[in-house]
Amino acid sequence: MHSDNIQTSKSIQQETGRTFHLATRLLPERIRHPTYVMYAFFRVADEVVDQTDGPPPTVQHEQLEVIREAALGNVDPAETDHEAVMAAFQDLAERHDISEETINVFIDAMEMDIAQARYETFEDLREYMGGSAVAVGHMMTEVMDPPQKAEALPHATALAEAFQLSNFLRDVREDIHDYGRVYLPQETLDRHGVTEEQLADAEVDDAFRAVMQEELARTDELYREGVAGIRYLPEDCQFGVLLAAVLYADHHRLIRDRGYDVLTETPDLTRRRRLWLLARTWWHWRRNGDPEATFYTVSAVSERGPGETPTDAHGHGQPAWRG
């Protein structure tokens, strides 16, 4: 990959993804550079649909189709508005054999953001995340190329979903005010009697707290499932992925510390907190070398106690992977 194209991609990550960028810097160079490129590609596509004063839907569709064709290698990157990023991604996709299906699923999810702003059930939301998050996790897994890829992929799926759900729970205020979107499942809102007007008016009451508690518990379970698979990754990749999990999950601590109020202000990790988590995670990692033990010692997600009843991401009992 051309060094200028990588630098452009790295700059995009530095500017728009501080948490992910910190974790990326802990990956080996052979993974770090492709990760910069993938992140930049994801942002280029995401920003087509995440503009508060963006173009009309027909133009957004056209822009996404150009990005799709460039990513698939059917369009010269010079014909796009993001030549350096698309040239780097074309090279990456060829080098690491990123499938056309994975690229298409990701772009399809971006297309969904144009037309769909509500999700009735968690399964509906999960279908969306299959492109917006899971496809990303699968691309990362392809680049890392773990020896037990089949065993790693289900855990990569869970961890990717957990990351995105943490973002959704953190960004409830921004999503509804800036983009008119609600990523909290409608069935959860309805079960607790919470209306969209309440979200828009920033009314934090016991009913809204119950919604957040339910969705945080669902996301915590996905972290447990995802982190359990870090051991399948190449050894030099494990700490970077572990740190990403610790950092993203720490938003749950922020949310709980604020009494579940994500409606009047968006919780954000300070630079000092990110660096403290980096140091603490590294210290425990060096002591035990066990990603799960380190995660439960350092992160905002607790390991189940002996008397707890496990629940899966659907709230229906023990997840299949624990069998």
C-alpha positions as CSV (number, residue, x, y, z in Angstrom):
1,M,0.0,0.0,0.0
2,H,1.3,3.5,-0.9
3,S,2.5,5.3,2.2
4,D,0.7,8.5,1.3
5,N,-2.6,6.6,1.1
6,I,-2.0,5.0,4.5
7,Q,-1.2,8.4,6.0
8,T,-4.4,9.9,4.7
9,S,-6.3,7.0,6.2
10,K,-4.5,7.3,9.5
11,S,-5.3,11.0,9.7
12,I,-9.0,10.3,9.2
13,Q,-8.9,7.8,12.1
14,Q,-7.0,10.2,14.3
15,E,-9.5,13.0,13.7
16,T,-12.8,11.0,14.0
17,G,-12.1,7.9,16.1
18,R,-9.9,8.7,19.2
19,T,-10.9,5.6,21.1
20,F,-10.4,3.2,18.2
21,H,-7.2,5.0,17.2
22,L,-5.6,4.4,20.6
23,A,-6.3,0.7,20.4
24,T,-5.2,0.5,16.8
25,R,-1.8,1.9,17.8
26,L,-1.2,-1.2,19.9
27,L,-1.6,-3.6,17.0
28,P,1.4,-4.8,15.1
29,E,2.3,-2.8,12.0
30,R,1.1,-5.5,9.6
31,I,-2.4,-5.1,11.1
32,R,-2.2,-1.5,12.1
33,H,-1.8,-0.1,8.6
34,P,-4.7,-2.1,7.1
35,T,-6.8,-1.0,10.1
36,Y,-6.2,2.6,9.3
37,V,-7.3,2.0,5.7
38,M,-10.5,0.0,6.7
39,Y,-11.5,2.7,9.3
40,A,-11.1,5.5,6.7
41,F,-13.2,3.5,4.2
42,F,-15.9,3.0,6.8
43,R,-15.9,6.7,7.6
44,V,-16.1,7.8,4.0
45,A,-19.2,5.6,3.5
46,D,-20.7,6.5,6.9
47,E,-20.3,10.2,6.4
48,V,-22.5,10.1,3.2
49,V,-25.5,9.3,5.4
50,D,-24.4,11.0,8.6
51,Q,-24.6,14.7,7.5
52,T,-27.1,16.9,9.4
53,D,-27.5,19.0,6.3
54,G,-26.6,16.5,3.7
55,P,-27.9,16.0,0.1
56,P,-31.2,14.4,-0.7
57,P,-31.6,10.6,-0.5
58,T,-31.2,10.1,-4.2
59,V,-27.8,11.8,-4.2
60,Q,-26.8,9.9,-1.1
61,H,-27.6,6.6,-2.9
62,E,-25.6,7.7,-5.9
63,Q,-22.6,8.6,-3.7
64,L,-22.8,5.2,-1.9
65,E,-23.0,3.3,-5.2
66,V,-19.8,5.1,-6.4
67,I,-18.1,4.1,-3.2
68,R,-19.4,0.5,-3.6
69,E,-18.1,0.1,-7.1
70,A,-14.7,1.6,-6.2
71,A,-14.4,-0.7,-3.2
72,L,-15.2,-3.7,-5.5
73,G,-12.5,-2.6,-7.9
74,N,-15.0,-1.7,-10.7
75,V,-14.2,2.1,-10.6
76,D,-10.9,3.9,-10.7
77,P,-10.3,5.6,-7.3
78,A,-9.4,8.8,-9.2
79,E,-13.1,9.0,-10.3
80,T,-14.2,9.2,-6.6
81,D,-14.1,12.1,-4.1
82,H,-11.8,10.0,-1.9
83,E,-9.0,8.8,-4.2
84,A,-6.4,8.0,-1.6
85,V,-8.7,6.1,0.7
86,M,-10.4,4.1,-2.1
87,A,-7.0,3.3,-3.7
88,A,-5.7,2.0,-0.4
89,F,-8.9,0.0,0.2
90,Q,-8.8,-1.6,-3.2
91,D,-5.3,-2.7,-2.5
92,L,-6.2,-4.0,0.9
93,A,-9.2,-5.9,-0.4
94,E,-7.1,-7.7,-3.0
95,R,-4.2,-8.5,-0.6
96,H,-6.5,-9.9,2.1
97,D,-9.1,-11.4,-0.1
98,I,-12.0,-9.4,1.4
99,S,-15.1,-10.9,-0.2
100,E,-17.4,-8.9,-2.4
101,E,-20.3,-10.1,-0.2
102,T,-18.7,-8.5,2.9
103,I,-18.2,-5.2,1.1
104,N,-21.8,-5.3,-0.3
105,V,-23.3,-6.1,3.1
106,F,-21.5,-3.1,4.6
107,I,-22.6,-0.7,1.9
108,D,-26.2,-2.1,2.1
109,A,-26.3,-1.2,5.8
110,M,-25.2,2.4,4.9
111,E,-28.1,2.4,2.4
112,M,-30.5,1.3,5.2
113,D,-29.5,4.4,7.1
114,I,-31.0,6.6,4.4
115,A,-34.4,5.0,4.4
116,Q,-34.8,3.5,7.9
117,A,-34.5,5.4,11.2
118,R,-36.4,3.0,13.6
119,Y,-36.1,-0.6,14.5
120,E,-39.1,-2.5,16.0
121,T,-37.2,-5.3,17.6
122,F,-33.7,-6.1,18.6
123,E,-33.6,-8.7,15.8
124,D,-34.4,-5.9,13.3
125,L,-31.5,-3.9,14.7
126,R,-29.3,-6.9,14.6
127,E,-30.0,-7.3,10.9
128,Y,-28.7,-3.7,10.4
129,M,-25.7,-4.3,12.5
130,G,-24.9,-7.4,10.4
131,G,-23.6,-4.9,7.8
132,S,-22.7,-1.8,9.8
133,A,-20.7,-3.7,12.5
134,V,-20.4,-7.4,11.9
135,A,-19.1,-6.9,8.3
136,V,-16.4,-4.7,9.9
137,G,-15.5,-7.3,12.4
138,H,-15.2,-9.9,9.7
139,M,-12.9,-7.7,7.7
140,M,-10.7,-7.2,10.7
141,T,-10.7,-11.0,11.3
142,E,-9.7,-11.6,7.6
143,V,-6.8,-9.2,8.0
144,M,-5.6,-10.7,11.2
145,D,-6.0,-14.2,9.7
146,P,-6.1,-16.2,12.9
147,P,-5.2,-19.9,12.6
148,Q,-8.6,-20.9,14.1
149,K,-10.7,-18.5,12.0
150,A,-13.9,-20.5,12.2
151,E,-13.7,-20.4,16.0
152,A,-12.8,-16.7,16.1
153,L,-15.6,-15.4,13.8
154,P,-18.7,-15.9,16.0
155,H,-16.9,-14.1,18.8
156,A,-15.8,-11.3,16.4
157,T,-19.5,-11.0,15.5
158,A,-20.5,-10.6,19.1
159,L,-17.7,-8.1,19.9
160,A,-18.5,-6.0,16.8
161,E,-22.2,-5.8,17.9
162,A,-21.2,-4.9,21.4
163,F,-19.0,-2.0,20.2
164,Q,-21.8,-0.6,18.0
165,L,-24.4,-1.0,20.8
166,S,-22.2,0.9,23.2
167,N,-22.1,3.7,20.7
168,F,-25.8,3.6,20.2
169,L,-26.4,3.8,24.0
170,R,-23.9,6.6,24.3
171,D,-25.3,8.6,21.4
172,V,-29.1,8.5,22.0
173,R,-29.3,12.3,22.2
174,E,-27.1,12.9,19.2
175,D,-28.9,10.4,17.0
176,I,-32.4,11.7,17.6
177,H,-31.6,15.4,17.5
178,D,-29.0,15.5,14.7
179,Y,-30.2,12.6,12.5
180,G,-33.7,11.8,13.5
181,R,-32.8,8.2,14.3
182,V,-33.6,6.0,17.2
183,Y,-31.5,2.9,17.7
184,L,-33.1,1.8,20.9
185,P,-35.5,-1.1,19.9
186,Q,-39.1,0.1,19.8
187,E,-40.2,-3.0,21.7
188,T,-38.0,-2.1,24.6
189,L,-39.3,1.5,24.6
190,D,-42.9,0.3,24.5
191,R,-42.4,-2.3,27.2
192,H,-41.3,0.5,29.6
193,G,-43.7,3.2,28.3
194,V,-41.0,5.5,27.0
195,T,-42.0,7.7,24.0
196,E,-39.8,9.3,21.3
197,E,-41.1,12.7,22.5
198,Q,-39.6,11.8,25.9
199,L,-36.2,11.1,24.2
200,A,-36.4,14.3,22.2
201,D,-37.3,16.4,25.3
202,A,-34.5,14.8,27.4
203,E,-36.9,13.5,30.1
204,V,-34.8,11.0,32.2
205,D,-37.2,9.1,34.5
206,D,-37.3,5.6,36.0
207,A,-38.9,4.2,32.9
208,F,-36.0,5.5,30.7
209,R,-33.5,4.2,33.2
210,A,-35.1,0.8,32.9
211,V,-34.7,0.9,29.1
212,M,-31.1,1.7,29.4
213,Q,-30.5,-0.9,32.1
214,E,-32.0,-3.6,29.8
215,E,-30.0,-2.6,26.8
216,L,-26.8,-2.2,28.7
217,A,-27.3,-5.8,30.1
218,R,-27.8,-7.1,26.6
219,T,-24.6,-5.4,25.5
220,D,-22.6,-6.6,28.5
221,E,-23.5,-10.1,27.5
222,L,-22.2,-9.6,24.0
223,Y,-19.0,-8.3,25.4
224,R,-18.7,-11.5,27.5
225,E,-19.2,-13.6,24.3
226,G,-16.9,-11.4,22.2
227,V,-14.0,-11.2,24.7
228,A,-14.1,-15.0,25.1
229,G,-12.8,-15.3,21.5
230,I,-9.8,-13.0,21.8
231,R,-7.7,-16.0,22.6
232,Y,-8.2,-17.3,19.1
233,L,-6.5,-14.2,17.6
234,P,-2.8,-14.1,16.8
235,E,-0.9,-13.3,20.0
236,D,0.4,-10.0,18.8
237,C,-3.1,-8.8,18.0
238,Q,-4.8,-9.8,21.3
239,F,-3.9,-6.8,23.4
240,G,-5.0,-4.2,20.9
241,V,-8.4,-5.9,20.6
242,L,-8.7,-6.3,24.3
243,L,-7.9,-2.6,24.9
244,A,-10.6,-1.7,22.4
245,A,-13.1,-3.8,24.3
246,V,-12.1,-2.2,27.6
247,L,-12.4,1.3,26.2
248,Y,-15.7,0.9,24.4
249,A,-17.2,-0.9,27.5
250,D,-16.1,2.0,29.7
251,H,-18.9,4.0,28.3
252,H,-21.2,1.8,30.3
253,R,-19.5,3.0,33.5
254,L,-20.0,6.6,32.4
255,I,-23.7,6.0,31.6
256,R,-24.4,4.3,35.0
257,D,-22.4,7.0,36.9
258,R,-24.7,9.6,35.3
259,G,-27.8,7.8,36.4
260,Y,-28.4,6.6,32.8
261,D,-28.8,10.2,31.6
262,V,-27.6,10.1,27.9
263,L,-30.3,12.6,26.9
264,T,-29.0,15.9,28.2
265,E,-25.4,15.3,27.3
266,T,-23.4,12.7,25.5
267,P,-20.9,10.8,27.8
268,D,-17.4,10.9,26.5
269,L,-14.1,9.3,27.8
270,T,-11.5,11.9,28.6
271,R,-7.9,11.5,27.2
272,R,-6.7,11.0,30.8
273,R,-9.2,8.2,31.4
274,R,-8.3,6.4,28.1
275,L,-4.6,6.5,29.0
276,W,-5.3,5.3,32.6
277,L,-7.3,2.4,31.2
278,L,-4.4,1.6,28.7
279,A,-1.9,1.5,31.6
280,R,-4.1,-0.6,33.9
281,T,-5.0,-3.0,31.1
282,W,-1.4,-3.4,30.1
283,W,-0.3,-4.1,33.7
284,H,-2.9,-6.8,34.3
285,W,-2.2,-8.2,30.8
286,R,1.5,-8.6,31.5
287,R,0.7,-10.3,34.8
288,N,-1.7,-13.0,33.5
289,G,-1.7,-12.9,29.7
290,D,-5.4,-13.9,29.9
291,P,-7.7,-11.6,27.9
292,E,-10.9,-12.6,29.7
293,A,-9.3,-12.3,33.2
294,T,-7.8,-8.9,32.3
295,F,-11.1,-7.7,30.8
296,Y,-13.1,-8.5,33.9
297,T,-10.5,-7.0,36.2
298,V,-10.3,-3.7,34.3
299,S,-13.5,-3.1,32.4
300,A,-17.0,-1.9,33.3
301,V,-18.4,-5.3,32.5
302,S,-18.5,-7.7,35.4
303,E,-18.0,-11.5,35.2
304,R,-21.1,-13.4,36.2
305,G,-21.2,-14.3,39.9
306,P,-21.9,-17.9,41.0
307,G,-25.6,-17.1,41.7
308,E,-26.3,-15.2,38.6
309,T,-28.5,-16.5,35.8
310,P,-26.8,-16.1,32.4
311,T,-28.8,-14.4,29.7
312,D,-28.0,-14.2,26.1
313,A,-28.3,-11.1,23.8
314,H,-32.0,-11.9,23.4
315,G,-32.6,-12.2,27.2
316,H,-33.5,-15.9,26.6
317,G,-31.0,-17.8,28.8
318,Q,-27.5,-19.1,28.2
319,P,-25.9,-18.3,24.9
320,A,-25.3,-21.1,22.5
321,W,-21.5,-20.6,22.4
322,R,-21.3,-21.4,26.2
323,G,-23.2,-24.6,25.4
